[in-house]
Amino acid sequence: MTRFMLLDVMVRMLAIGQLLLIAMVIGRGAAPRTIRLVSAPLLLCVAAYLTVAAPLFRPAHGLLWSVVRLAAQSVPWLLWLFAHCLFERRVDRRVAVIGVATLQLCWLTYDFAGQMAAQARFAAALVQHVVSLLLIAHAMTIALSERSDDLIEKRRRLRVGFVVVVGTLSVVVLVLEMLSGFRHASPGIAFAQASAILIATTAMGIALLQSDPDLLFNPSRPAPAPSLSPAEHVLRQRLDTLIAGAIHREPGLSVGSLADRLDTPEHRLRSLINQRLGYRNFSAFLNHHRIAEAKSWLADPARVDLPILTIAMDLGYGSLATFNRAFRDETGQAPSEFRRAAIIPGCEPS
């Protein structure tokens, strides 16, 4: 074993040790169950990638190594899931199923089709890397595109770090593997990748292991009773006045534009809605007021002929599907079911 290879092994062992420690702490911690169920496997799979990519273990064959390679190839899919859980975004089950099925099919083709032509194995590796890039790109898009809607300042900063550190590193690793023709990277590139993963692991560990309720918070917990300062009390009254004037119905309303209407710094409004009113996302704040009004309209016999699409548009939603999803999340019923139960006495929702 050369000195360079020994140094590579040391860096990988440090990174793997950190990954296992972070996985154990988060897995046994008080974070929401979904985050624990996704983050621990993600960290373990990153450790698997560090293992299979180590020059020391090449070439390695056998069923055990095939399973470890499957774990390593699952990192982009788990990273995509992790972004959804951390940033409290609904998971599209169709994308999740298609992604995992494609990655597993490529793994089976590459690892267990030894008699197939080299072109078929190359095609499987190419498809796997392209799908992985798409999943990571989508995770990065989630982190950045919804940043303005996020009311938690620490998590807003984490979104940028997620893209810069985790997303960019993942993309670089995948692109380098594609440019090398899916052959093992040179010892120098392998060492650079391991060092970058060690740095990224350290950064993410510092961010996630603070036991900070702002980052790893269970949204189902009730918010604490608000304790407003005089300035916050005045801002709250002005905000309530705008809500009473139906500003929440405006399509495309953002926290920035609302702050402009209140003539207050955006960070002050974010702090009020998040820390005092208990909302983690601005869209949740808007939906609360919009759905409350929708329930009133749907239960009003005088509006029984008003189409649900019209109600959705009048309340500021861009589409009926978005309104239906928000209404069901808030009430557990579709708008049509709610209207029927409210208008017809004794009618139970189907």
N, C-alpha and C positions, 0 to 999 in steps of 0.2 A: 504494500500500500504506500503510495507516494504521499509526500507532505500535503500536496494540494488536495488529494482525495481525503486525507485525514481531516483537513480543515473543513471540507465540504460536509463530511459526516458530522462533525461537531456542530456546525450551523444548523443542519437538519435536525439533529437531536434536540438542540435548544428550542427550535421552532415547534417540534412535535411535543416536547414537554409542556410548552406554553399552551398549545392547543388543547392538550388533554386536561390541563389544569382549568382553563377557562370553561371547557365543556362540562367538567365536574361541578364547578361553582354555579354556573347558570342552570345546569340540570337539577341541582339540589336547592336552588334559590327560590325566591318568591315571585319570579317573573310569571307573566301569564303562561298558561299551559301550552298554548300554540307556539310561543316563542321558544319555550324549553324543548318542545318536541322537534323543532326545526333546527335551532342553533346548535344543539349538541351533536346531532348527526352531521351537520355541515362541517363543524370543526374536526370531527373524526375523519371525514372524507378528505379534508385538506391534508390531514396527517397521512392518509393513505397515498395521496398524490406525492407528497414529499418522499415517501418510501419507494414507490415504484419508479420515480424519476431519478433516484440516486444512482450515480455511476457504479457504486460499489456492488449493487445487486443486479447488474446486467451481465449476461442474460439470465432471466429468471422465468421458470416455466412451472406448470402444475396448476391444479384446481384452486389452491389457496391463493396463488398470485393472480389468477383470473378474477377471483372475488375481490381482491384488493384493487385490481385495475377497475372493476366495475364501480367500486366506491369512489375511486379517484375521478372517474368520468362523470359521476353524479354531482360533482361540486357545482357546476353552473346551474343545474336545475334546483338544487337546494338553496343556492344563493338567490335565485329568483323568488323562491318561496319565502326566504328570510326577509327579503325586501318588503314583500307584501305584509308579513306579520309585524315587522318592526315599525312600519309606517302605517299600519292599520288600514290596509287596503283589501278589498274583496278579491279573493282568488278566483280567476276564471278556470273552472274545473276542466273545461275542454282543452284549454292550452296546457294545463298541468298534465292531463292524461296523454295528450299527443306528444308532449316533450319527453316524458319518462318512457313512453313506449318506443319512441324513435331512438333514444339513447341506449335502451336495452337491446333493441334489435341490432343496432350498429355494434354493440359490445359482443353479442352472440356471433355475428358475422365475422368480426375481426379475430375473436379469441378461439372460436370452436369450428371454424370452417377452414381447417388447415389444407384441405384438398382444393379449395377454390383458387382461382387464378389470382395473381398478385393485384390485377386491376380491380377485382371485386373488393379485396381488403382495403385497397387505397380508397375506393369509392365510399366504403363504410366509414373509414376514418374521416374523410372529407365531410360527409353528411353530419357525422357526430360533432365535428368542430364548427360547422356552419350553424347547426341548431344551438350549440352552446353559446356561440357569439350572439345569436338573436336573443336568447334568454338573458344573457348578461346585459346586452344593450337595452332590453326592456326594463330590467331592474334599475339600471342607471337612469333611464327616462322617468321611472316612478319616483326615484329619489329627488330629481331636479324639478320635474314639471309640476309636482304638487307641493313644492316647498312654500310657495306663497300662501297656500291654504293652511299650513301647519302653524299652530299657535304656540308651540313649545319651542322656545328659543334655542335650548340646548340640542333638541332634536333637529332643528333647522340647520345648525352647524354640522351635526352628524351627517345630514344628507349630503352636504358638500364633501365631507371626508370620505363618505361611503363611495362616492363617484371617483374622487381623485385617487384614493388609496386602493380600495378593493376592486372597483370596477375597472379602472385603468390597468392595474396589475394583471387582472384576469384576462383582459383583452390582449395585452402584450404577450402573455404566456401562450395563449392559443394561436396568435398570429405567428409567433416564432416557430411553433410546432408545425404550422401549415407551411411556412416558408422552407423549413428543413425537410419537407417531404415526409413528415411523420416519422422520421428517423430520430434516434436518441440524440439529444443535444450534446454539443461538445462539453468537456468538463468545465471550461470557463463559463459558458452560458448557463449550464446547470447550477454552478455555484452562485452565479448572479441571481438566478431565479430563487434559489433557496434563501439567499440573503434578503432579497426583496420581500419574500413571504414572511421571513422572521420580523422585518421592520413593520410590515402591515399587521401581523399578528399582535405585536407589541402595542401598536397604536390603537387597534380595535379593542384589545384587552383593557387598556387604560380607559377607553370610552365606556365600555359595557360593564366593567366590574366596579363601578362607583356605587352600586346599589342605589342609584338615583331614581326615585319614583317618576321623574319626568321622562326618563328613557324607557325603563322597564316597569310600566304601570299597568295594572289590571283595569281596563276601561269599565268593567262591571261594578267596581267599587263606587259607593256614593261619594260625591264631592263634599269636602268639608264645608261647613257653614261659612258664608262670606263674611269677612271683616274688612269693611271699606274705610279707607282714609277719607278725610273731607274732600280732597281733590277727586278721588275715585267715586265718591258719592255723587258729586256734581256731574262727572262724566257719565255715570250710570243713568242719572235722570235725563240727561240730554240724549243718551242712546235709547232709552225707553220712549222718549218723545218721537224720535225718528221711526222706531218700530211701530208705534201707534199710528204714525202717518203712512205705514205700509211700505217703508223703504226696502224691506226684505223681499218684496215682490219684484224688484228691479232685476231684469235678466243680466247675468254677468257681474253682479255686485261682488266686489272683492274687499278684503279688509283694508287695503290701501285707499280705495275710493270712499269707503265708509269713514275712514279716519279723516280724509279731506273734507267730507261733509260735516264732520264734527269739529273741524279745525283743531285737531289734536295730533301729536306725533303718533305714527303707526305703532311704535313699540308700546306706548301707553295703552292703546286700545287692545293690542294683543294680550298684554298683561291682564287687563281687566276681564276680558272674555275668558281667558284661560285660567288664571289663578283665582279669580273671584267668582266667576260665574260657572266654572267647572267644565268648559268645553275644550277639547284637545285640538279640534279642527274647526276652521271657520265654516266649512260646509255643514258640520253638525249643528252649529249655532243657527245658521240660516234654515236648515231643515226643521229644526225644532219649532220655529215660528211659522214656517210655511205649512207644515203638516198640521199644526194646531188649527190654523185657519181653514185648511182643506177639510178637516174633520167637521168643523162648524158648517161649512158650505154643503158637505155631503149629507149631513143630518137635517138640513133645512128643507122642509116640504116645498117651499116656494121655489127652490132651485132644483127640484127633482128631475126636470127635463134638461138641465144644463149638462152638456157632455163632459165626461171626465177629461178629455183632451183639452177642452176649453179651460177647465179649472186648472189643469197643469200649466198651461201657457200663461194664464192670468197670474199665477203665483210665481212666475219667473223661471220655470223649468224649461230646458231646451228641447225636451222630447217627452213623450208619454212614458217610454220605458224608464227614463231616469226618475220620473215622478213615482211610477209604480214601485220601483225598487226602494226609493226613500220612504214611501208610505208603508210598505210592508216591513221594512227594518224598524220603523217607529212603532207600528201598531200590531204587527204580526198578521195582518189581513191585507188583501188587495182592496183598492178603493171601492170597487163594485160590491164586494162582500160587505164592507163597512156600511155603505149606503143602504143596502138591502136590510141589514140588521137594525140600522137606525130608524129607517122609515116604516118598516113593517113590524108591529109589536109582536114579540115572542118568536121572531124569526131568528134562527141560529145560523151562523155562517157555515157554508158547506165546506 
